[in-house]
Amino acid sequence: MRELKSITYPPQPSPLPEGEGMFRGSLKTFLLASLSIFLTACDPMLSLEGSFWPAWIICILSGLAASMLLMWQLVHYRLAPHLGPPLLIAPSLWALCTFIIWLVFYAA
């Protein structure tokens, strides 16, 4: 058997300047994260059976129901095979229904 020779490479210089590394921009990231925490209370809330729900959850669930109904209609009328791959069409239809419901009820 042959012996493998070890090859040593010269050390590569770091692409980042000295003093900049993992924590570069961490203050900006911290400020954006803290602002997003304070802005989460700005969404509309709905009272359903005494429990308050964010409006976007209601829009997502109603968008899911509407997209399932529309997809069922497309399959029933045999139009679904002409649209494209179902793994792309179904989530796109869900997003479309969700955004339309949000715009209709909460655009003001």
PyMOL commands that set and color helices and strands:
alter all, ss='L'
color gray80, all
select helices_A, chain A and resi 26-42+55-76+80-82+86-106
alter helices_A, ss='H'
color red, helices_A
select strands_A, chain A and resi 45-48+51-54
alter strands_A, ss='S'
color yellow, strands_A
deselect
rebuild
show_as cartoon
